Amino acid sequence: MNIALDVMGGDHAPEAVIDGMLLALETLGNEDRILAIGPAKKTEALLAERGYQADPQVPNGLRARPPPRPAETMRPGEPE
């Protein structure tokens, strides 16, 4: 499923919209995408503050990618 989201829509935008988008990402499957439509620099900054990053492969919008899980970032041989 693809969802386009206007991050500037709402009384407490864009912060509240970004927070809601990130909550939705937790429940959606890996094949689902949320395309955030709005000011790129502001949206990227809000995502970074929350530990997420924009997907650079999505033109004219931002798709949030969750931060890597600790198991995915560890290198072989590193202590846990």
N, C-alpha and C positions, 0 to 999 in steps of 0.2 A: 504494500500500500504506500502511496506517495501522498504526503500532506504538505500543502503550502500554507505558511503561517505569517501573517503580517505582524511583525514584532512591535510595530508602533500603534497597534490597535488596543484600545482599553485605557482606563483611567490611570493605571499605574505602570504604563508601558515605558520603556521596554523591559524593565527589570522583572515585573510580575509575569509577563508573557514568556520570557526566557526561562524563568523558574518553572512555569507550567510545562513548557516544551521539554525540559530536562526530566521532569517527572514522567511525562508520557514516554520518553525514550526508554525508561526503565521497564516499561510494560510491553513495549512493541518488540516484534521479532527482528532478527538481523536483516531480513529482507525489506523491512519497512524503513522509510525515510521521512524526515521532516525537513522541508526547505524553508529556512527563515528568510523572509523578505523584509528588508529594511536597511538602515545605514550600516554598512559593512564594518567600519572601524569600531563603532559603538557595540555592535553585536559581538564581534570578535573579542573585544575587551571583557564584556560580560561573561562570555563563555570561558575565557581564560581565568577570570576570577573564581569561577566555579569548578575549575579543573577539567574543562572540556576544551576541545579545539574545533575549528571549522575544517571541513573537508575541502582541501584545495582543488579537488577535481570537479567541483560543482560550480559552473559559471553563473554569474548574475544572481547569486544567493549563497546562503551558507547552510551546510548540513552539519549538525553537531555530531561529533564522534565522541563516545565516552572515553575517559582516560583508560590506558591499558591496565589490566589486572596485574597485581604483583607477580603472579606466576608467569605471566607473559613477558615481564620485563627482566626477570632474573636470567642470568647467563649460566650455562652449565658450570658446575664447580663452585658457584657462589654460595655462601652460607645463607640459610633462610632468615 
